[in-house]
Amino acid sequence: MVENISGLGPIKPIKPEQTLGSSPSSKGSSKFKEVLGEFVEKMNDMQLNADESIKKLATGEIKDIHQVMGALAEADVSFKMMMTVRAKLLEAYKEIMKMQV
């Protein structure tokens, strides 16, 4: 398993029951909802941390600009990742809606 990267948590291996061929269950969908919710929550925390760092730099509480730039870069990357995931989810949804039943 890969260790914690920028507060996003460890990457867990996929279990056989989580593959695409498995039957959908309400438990699986709630798990996806929880994971997505946790990611959005952590991304929001990173944005708030970056804002707080900027305020502290402006007031002189933080003297190290590298610390502020690191928080800003982390927030930027997490936001871009969230937007990419959102775009992929919308793309998948549109593809599913095109399918004929």
N, C-alpha and C positions, 0 to 999 in steps of 0.2 A: 504494500500500500504506500502511496505517496503521502508525504507529510503535509501539514497545513501550509497553504500558499496564500499569503496576503489576507488571512482571516476568512477565506472561503471554505475552510474545512478540508478534511482528507478526502481523497478520491477513492471511492470504494469499488471493488470489482463487481461486475454484473453477475448475478446469480442466474442459473438456468431458468428459474421460474419468472424472471424479469425480461426475458427475450421477447421479440415481436411475435413469435409463434404461440406464445402462451395465451390462454383465454383471459379476456379483460375481467377485472373484478372491481368492486367498489373500493376495496382496500388499496389496490394499486393506484386508482385515480386519486384517492385522498393522499396517498404517499407523494404523488407527483405534485399535488396542490401544496402540501407541506414544504417540500423541497423548494418549489418555486417561491413560495411565500418567505421562506427563510433567506433565500438569495436576495429578494427585493429588500427585505429588512436590513440585511448586512450592507447592501449597496447604499441604502439610505443612511445608515450609520457612518459609512465612509464619507458620504457627501457632507454630513453634519460635522464630522471630524475635520474635514478640509476647511469648512467655513469657520469653525472655531479656531483653527490654526492661523487663518488669515487675520481674524480679529486680534488674536494674541500677538501676532507679528506687528500689526498696526499700533497696538498699545504698548509695545515694547516688552511684553512678558516673555516672548520668544526672541532670542537673538540669532539663532541658527536658521538661516533661510533654507538650508538643505532639508531640514525637518518639514517645513511648510511645503516645499516643492515635492517632497516624497508623498505627503498626504494628498496633495492635489493630483499627482500622477496616479496614485492608487485609486482615487475616486473617479478619475477620468477613464481609466481602463475598465473599472467595474461597470460604469455607466455604458460605455461602448459595448461591453459584452452583453449587458442586459438588452440593449437595443438590437443587437444581432440575434439574440435568442428570440426576442419578440418578433422580429422580421421572419425568422425561420418558422416560428409557430403559426404566424398568419399565412405564410406560404403553404405550409402543410394543411392548414384548415381549408384554404381555397382549393387545393388539390382534392381533398376529400369531398368537398361540396360539388366538384365537377363529376365525380364518379356516379355512374348509373347503378341503381340497385335493382 
